[in-house]
Amino acid sequence: MMVSSSRLAVAVLSIGLLCVCHGFAPSALPSRLHQPSKSSSSMLQMGLDVVTYLRTEWVSAALVTNQTPRSADVCLQLGTQDGRAVQFVPRTVREIITSSVETDGVLPVSTRRQLKQQKERRSGSAKINYIDQRADDLKEVANESVDVVISLQSAAVMAENGLDWKNSVKEAGRVLKHGGRFIFVEQTMLGGEDYIDFIGNLRPPRDTTTTKSADREEEEDDFSYAPLFELVGFDDVDLVLEPHVAGVFAKSEIAGMSVDQMEKKEANKEKERLEDLSLAAYERGIKKRKRKKKPKKGEAAASTESSAE
Ligand SMILES: *[C@@H]1O[C@H](CO)[C@@H](O)[C@H](O)[C@H]1NC(C)=O
C-alpha cells in the first residue's frame, strides 16, 4: 500500500501549476497511522470505512505538507475534529486557527486535547488559536487575514450535523488573503452536488452600494464577474470505497471584478509597467551621471561637466 500511495497520479489543470515534482509524496508517514487504536476511534468519528480513512489520511498529510506555501503564516482549519492539522502543516506556519463542526461552535474537549498532544509532540511548531466558532460562520476571523484554509473530511460531517458546508467555503473565501490557498480532501459529491464544481463557480458577494437590490437576486447566476477561486489542481483519491477528491484552489487576485474592471486593471498594469520602465531609465541615467562624477577632479570640474550636459 505504501508503494502505490507514492505513485498517486496528479492531474494538473492548465490554469495553474500543482507542483508535481514534490507534490503528493510525503517524506514521513504520520505517526498516527501506526496507532490502530487511535485511528479506529477517529474512524468512527468521521464515519468512514477503514480503507477510505487511511487513504484520505495519507493524502491529507501529503497535500497540506506540500501545498502550503513556505511564506504562509496563518492557517485556518474548517471543522477541526482532531489534532492532525498540527502535524500536517509545515513548521513555517506560525498560527493555526480552529473552527468547529458542532452547531454550538464549541470545539469539543477531546479535539482540544488532541491538538495539545500533537503540539507537545511537535515542539516549537505553530501557536494554536483555539476559537469557538462554527466552520460555516467564522465570526472571529477578519476578512483577508488568513494565508491558507484547510478542509479535511469535514464537509460531510458538517452536513450531517446540520451545518452549511457551502457557507464554510464562502467564509474561507472571505477570510483568505488574495492569492491565499484553499486545500481540501473531501467527498467528491455532497448532497448531490459536485464539491469542486461548487467551489469553482463561486462568486464573491457583490458590493451592495453599487448594485441595485433588484439585481441582487440574480447574483448567483451572474457570470460577468470573476469567480472567487481559481483551481490550482486536483486529483481523485484512488483506492477508496467512498469517492473523495483532493486538491488546491487559490483565491483569485481578480475575484469579483467585472469585465470592465478587469480590462481597466490590465490597462493600469500596462501603464504601471511603462512608468516602471521610464523610472528605471531615469534611475539608470542618474547612476551614469554619478559615475561620471566619480573620478574626482575637484568640485569645479564636476559642476562644469554637469552643466555642459
Ligand atoms: C468582509 O467581507 C464581507 C463579504 O465579502 C463584506 O460583506 C464585509 O463588508 C467585509 N467586512 C469588512 C469589515 O470589510
The ligand as an SDF file (V2000), in Angstrom:
LIG
                    3D

 14 14  0  0  0  0  0  0  0  0999 V2000
  -15.9120   41.4040    4.7760 C   0  0  0  0  0  0  0  0  0  0  0  0
  -16.3270   40.7150    3.6250 O   0  0  0  0  0  0  0  0  0  0  0  0
  -17.7410   40.6250    3.5050 C   0  0  0  0  0  0  0  0  0  0  0  0
  -18.0390   39.7190    2.3440 C   0  0  0  0  0  0  0  0  0  0  0  0
  -17.0480   39.6860    1.3820 O   0  0  0  0  0  0  0  0  0  0  0  0
  -18.3290   42.0050    3.3500 C   0  0  0  0  0  0  0  0  0  0  0  0
  -19.7190   41.9290    3.2050 O   0  0  0  0  0  0  0  0  0  0  0  0
  -17.9560   42.8170    4.5620 C   0  0  0  0  0  0  0  0  0  0  0  0
  -18.4090   44.1400    4.4090 O   0  0  0  0  0  0  0  0  0  0  0  0
  -16.4550   42.8210    4.7900 C   0  0  0  0  0  0  0  0  0  0  0  0
  -16.1680   43.4500    6.0490 N   0  0  0  0  0  0  0  0  0  0  0  0
  -15.2500   44.3980    6.1700 C   0  0  0  0  0  0  0  0  0  0  0  0
  -15.0370   44.9210    7.5600 C   0  0  0  0  0  0  0  0  0  0  0  0
  -14.6280   44.8370    5.2280 O   0  0  0  0  0  0  0  0  0  0  0  0
  1  2  1  0
  1 10  1  0
  2  3  1  0
  3  4  1  0
  3  6  1  0
  4  5  1  0
  6  7  1  0
  6  8  1  0
  8  9  1  0
  8 10  1  0
 10 11  1  0
 11 12  1  0
 12 13  1  0
 12 14  2  0
M  END
$$$$
